[in-house]
Amino acid sequence: MDKKIHPQVSIDGYRRTQANEDKLNTTVLSCFLTDAGVETLKYLRSITIESVAGFNISDQELRQREGMRFLVGIIEQRIKEGKNVRARESNKRRTGN
């Protein structure tokens, strides 16, 4: 079975082919490789993953924060995967495969 043709469950829970995943990952990587992208990701981390809620946070606020954290986590994972895709492509070009 060819993984590039048959959809797989993605890091965000949706099914995509490996080719579509690779394209999405490299697109996200391109967005966040710039200085502006790096600063944007720092900002998003600061208001989500690095933010600590007080003891009196409501259930709705907690769910909202967790959703935002999840989204930033997806972005960071796609950046990581985009780097992996670029490394594989670079290795293919070097070895001629």
C-alpha positions, 0 to 999 in steps of 0.5 A: 500500500502506497502511503502517498495515495491512501489518506492517513490521519493527520496531526490535526485529526483529518485524513489527507494523503502524505503528499497533501500533508507534506505540502501543508507542512512545508507551507506552514514552515514557510510562513513561520521561517521569517522573522515576522513568523518567528515573532508571531509564534513567540507571541502565540506561545506566550498567550497560550502554552506559556500562559498560566490560568488562575484558580478561578478560571471558568470551565468555558475559559479553560476549554478556550485556552486548551483549544488555543494551546492545541492549535499552537501545538499543531502549528509547531508540529507542522513546522517540525514536520515541514523541516523533516520534509525539506530534509528528505527532499534535500537528501533525495536530490543529493543521492539522486533517488 
